[in-house]
């Protein structure tokens, strides 16, 4: 009897910890605020690159890790977001901030388009090939739409500001990117810790049983891919501002593999994993850039090692440190 | 409304084979009907055609006087039909608790925008559902399994969680496909009492496919016997047991 009572209190304690632990979503970004002061221009650029890859990884992971679909349309969402931002700025003279939402919306529309084969019952390797083709088709479209995108030569993205606050400085971009990355992580966290996130996993684990519980599986395919497209599209608009130049080659298969490495190394189906993956995959080549010729080797070895030793990614290490990093698909006690 | 579920001359044809052959039956609220028959008699196909997982070739299926034979599985589920699966179909990556919450999917009222903005209503709905799911697991005496991933549970434990998941949303019609497989005797007795109380207290209509004949005799108001897809008997348990055609189908002689 007393033993049961103890087990009871232990369980409720461990159940309540993640809730207070989620303060980390707000505290960690606050701790990052003074960071640009200690970094040089180049390091600030790398930091911004990491922040840009957070939404890109988060969106990709929702589809592959949570919804469990081999949909490789991520680079299409990314490119569409980037070109939407770039074209709106260069051709219509919009400031960058006004292009973030349209870039996300274009990504979401592409996400809906990418869900069509899945809705028609295409799964697994067939879906992988179809979505890869979608990415390549988009790249071909950027090359052929010279009047709009500058074709294979690419296009320059004009400098922008935020109500007079210069956005051509790396340190300024940092604060804007930090806000966007945090917003994407928190919104996605809320979505995943709800009946929506449970429905995604349910579809991955057993689609027939999910439908038998009243989950409209088709609608959740569209929702998962649209949300993915939305946040990855926002990542695209960040890319346009960060790099200042868009070319079709930036959205090729190598880029897709890099994005895939982010979620594999971070941990499939883990939100924390997407963030950690973005940090590790983006920062490692830069750290080892002092050893020219070896950076790719070290990078490749790191990926192989992590996947061998930690099949569920670096996030599984984090989950051991604190339960907040463990994925829970419910809210509260 | 006399009957909850009504099948009228339903046939499911796979190639040249009638997996379900011209079957008519009805289930009233609060009634427990066992579906028995030799392997390959069409029991699971009968379930599948009711839940929209198989398409009927002919015939009509009425649930609460509404034709459902052209609806998709999630639409039928949304009308208050839940089932378990013969081979077990838990969501392995989710915990037992999260599985039960998935069973409550249609009961949780939260819009997309509310979720994204973390609205108080959406959070309250989630929290209430979570508390309810925990309580349901406690009621079935498997509360201690709540936070374990479903794939780590034993076969019998998975069965019980799957049954909790199926009844969580208080369905009007419940279809259990061999629920007693892998259950130890005490758990089996517990299952019997759960089935009986669902029927009596909640007026749930229940169809059970089961080979364990004592369980069938203990819980069912009626026994429906299938053989080669056709219904060969539909009677109270004692009567069905004495039925000549049934004995023939089971034992090959009368």
Contacts between the chains, C-beta under 8 A, distances in Angstrom:
chain1	res1	chain2	res2	distance
A	7	B	144	7.1
A	11	B	146	7.8
A	11	B	147	6.9
A	14	B	147	7.9
A	15	B	147	7.6
A	187	B	116	5.1
A	190	B	115	5.5
A	190	B	116	5.9
A	190	B	117	8.0
A	190	B	118	5.3
A	191	B	112	8.0
A	191	B	115	5.8
A	191	B	116	6.4
A	193	B	126	7.8
A	194	B	110	6.4
A	194	B	115	5.0
A	194	B	122	7.0
A	194	B	126	6.0
A	195	B	101	7.2
A	195	B	102	7.8
A	195	B	104	7.9
A	195	B	105	5.4
A	195	B	108	4.9
A	195	B	110	6.6
A	195	B	126	7.5
A	195	B	129	7.9
A	196	B	112	7.4
A	196	B	115	6.4
A	198	B	91	8.0
A	198	B	94	6.6
A	198	B	98	5.8
A	198	B	101	5.9
A	198	B	102	4.9
A	198	B	105	7.1
A	199	B	102	7.2
A	199	B	105	6.4
A	201	B	91	6.0
A	201	B	93	5.5
A	201	B	94	5.6
A	201	B	98	7.8
A	202	B	91	4.8
A	202	B	94	7.0
A	202	B	102	5.0
A	202	B	105	8.0
A	204	B	93	7.2
A	205	B	90	7.8
A	205	B	91	4.0
A	205	B	92	5.3
A	205	B	93	5.6
A	205	B	94	7.1
A	206	B	89	4.9
A	206	B	90	7.6
A	206	B	91	6.0
A	206	B	92	7.9
A	208	B	53	6.6
A	208	B	73	7.4
A	208	B	85	7.8
A	208	B	89	6.8
A	209	B	85	6.5
A	209	B	89	3.8
A	209	B	90	7.5
A	209	B	91	7.0
A	210	B	91	7.5
A	210	B	102	7.3
A	211	B	72	7.2
A	211	B	73	4.0
A	211	B	74	4.6
A	211	B	77	6.9
A	212	B	51	6.2
A	212	B	53	7.6
A	212	B	73	5.8
A	212	B	74	7.9
A	212	B	77	5.7
A	212	B	82	7.0
A	212	B	83	5.5
A	212	B	85	7.8
A	212	B	89	7.7
A	213	B	77	6.2
A	213	B	82	7.4
A	213	B	102	5.5
A	213	B	103	5.4
A	213	B	105	5.2
A	213	B	106	7.5
A	213	B	165	7.2
A	213	B	169	7.9
A	214	B	74	5.3
A	214	B	77	3.8
A	214	B	78	4.7
A	214	B	105	5.4
A	214	B	106	3.9
A	214	B	169	7.5
A	215	B	74	5.9
A	215	B	102	7.5
A	215	B	105	5.4
A	216	B	74	4.7
A	216	B	75	8.0
A	217	B	74	6.7
A	223	B	112	7.6
A	269	B	93	7.6
A	328	B	98	7.8
A	329	B	94	6.2
A	329	B	98	4.9
A	329	B	101	7.5
A	330	B	97	6.8
A	330	B	98	5.9
A	330	B	101	5.5
A	330	B	126	6.5
A	330	B	129	7.9
A	330	B	130	5.1
A	331	B	123	5.8
A	331	B	126	3.6
A	331	B	127	6.0
A	331	B	130	6.7
A	332	B	123	7.0
A	332	B	126	6.2
A	332	B	127	3.8
A	332	B	130	5.5
A	333	B	127	6.7
A	333	B	130	6.4
A	333	B	131	6.7
